[in-house]
Amino acid sequence: MNKRKFINAPEELLKEGKQIVKEDKDKKYVYKVTLVNLMLERNIQAEKISQMSGVPRRTLSRWVKDVDERGFESLRNKKHKGKPSRLSSEQKEELKEILSKPAEEQGYYKWDGLTLSDYIKEKYNIDLKVRQCQRLFHELGFSRIRPQISPSKGENNEEERKAFKKN
């Protein structure tokens, strides 16, 4: 088995790794750092740690190589940006104001994904699908209100609740 030739001193990397484990709150990151620390401190082969942790041997070896070459920050999960929103933040704020008012003021019966999609198409000339508009409701802090199908607990309507349960 080939022994890794380190660019940085393994003792220094281990010291930095132990400090990260003590101070950092990101659990996934600390888990990765801990496994790398085990390989650095005890010089345990990746195969053995792989069997104990369930992380593939090649992944562990790559983590050690990345830490040696680029530091422990290379183990952090990267933020994925995704596709940018077609609505600007100003447009979203304006929509939030409009959605907090009754839908009748804008000529709709109720606010839902379909009506919001239609409103955005007419107002901003941006075509958003119904599901995107449903996500937009959630992003803007609105939630779906469902009708109550049974009498509430805690109120003085025990007879109604019993009748509802029978049917």
Secondary structure by P-SEA (a helix, b strand, c coil): cccccccccaaaaaaaaaaaaaccccaaaaaaaaaaaaaaaccccaaaaaaaccccaaaaaaaaaaaaccccccccbbbbbcccccccaaaaaaaaaaaaccccccccccccaaaaaaaaaaaccccccaaaaaaaaaaabbbbbbcccccccccccaaaaaaaaac
